[in-house]
Amino acid sequence: MRESGIAAENLRLVVVQTRRDSAHAVLAARLDDCWLLLDNTALVLVPDHERTDYRPLIAFGAEGDLAKAETALVDRPLAGSM
């Protein structure tokens, strides 16, 4: 992603909760005020709002600091829950 021109500050490693209640890591890239998720199980970039089966839990930024994932990535329930 960095070699394609996306700045480090626009990348996050995000740990998500899956519908099966397991943890999984995806790469999030911010592009034009939209977060795109790259998942190694699909190998395609998908807008975060289309991955309704994932609920982001925490994100790691470029500095390697542990931080809460941005609101756009976190404050939404899993589809089919509740």
C-alpha positions in Angstrom: 0.0 0.0 0.0 2.8 2.4 0.8 4.5 1.7 -2.6 1.2 2.6 -4.3 1.4 6.1 -2.7 -0.8 5.8 0.4 0.8 7.7 3.2 1.6 5.9 6.4 -0.7 8.1 8.4 -3.6 6.8 6.3 -3.0 3.1 7.1 -4.2 1.1 10.1 -3.9 -2.5 11.0 -7.3 -3.2 12.5 -8.4 -6.1 14.7 -12.0 -6.9 14.0 -14.6 -9.1 15.6 -16.2 -11.4 13.1 -19.8 -12.6 13.1 -18.4 -16.0 14.4 -17.0 -14.1 17.4 -13.4 -14.6 16.5 -10.7 -11.9 16.0 -9.2 -11.2 12.6 -6.8 -8.5 11.4 -7.4 -6.4 8.2 -5.5 -3.5 6.7 -7.5 -0.2 6.5 -6.5 2.5 4.1 -8.0 6.0 4.1 -8.6 7.3 0.6 -10.6 10.5 0.0 -12.4 10.4 3.4 -13.3 6.7 2.9 -11.8 3.7 4.7 -11.0 0.8 2.5 -10.4 -2.6 4.0 -7.9 -5.2 2.6 -8.7 -8.6 3.9 -6.3 -11.5 3.2 -9.2 -13.9 2.8 -10.6 -11.9 -0.1 -7.6 -9.9 -1.5 -9.8 -7.0 -2.6 -10.2 -3.5 -1.3 -13.8 -3.0 0.1 -15.3 0.1 1.6 -15.6 -0.4 5.4 -19.4 0.2 5.3 -19.7 -2.8 3.0 -18.1 -5.2 5.5 -21.1 -5.4 7.8 -19.9 -8.7 9.2 -16.9 -7.1 10.9 -16.9 -4.9 14.0 -13.5 -3.1 14.5 -12.1 -3.4 18.0 -8.8 -1.7 17.9 -6.3 -0.2 15.4 -2.6 0.2 15.2 -1.3 3.3 13.4 1.9 4.1 11.7 3.8 4.9 14.9 2.9 1.5 16.2 1.0 3.0 19.1 -2.1 1.1 20.3 -5.1 3.3 19.8 -8.8 3.0 19.6 -10.0 2.6 16.1 -11.5 5.7 14.5 -15.2 6.3 15.1 -15.9 5.6 11.4 -14.4 2.1 11.9 -15.8 1.3 15.3 -19.2 2.7 16.2 -21.4 0.2 14.3 -22.7 -3.2 15.4 -22.3 -6.3 13.4 -25.0 -7.0 10.9 -27.5 -9.5 12.3 -26.5 -8.8 15.9 -29.2 -7.6 18.4 
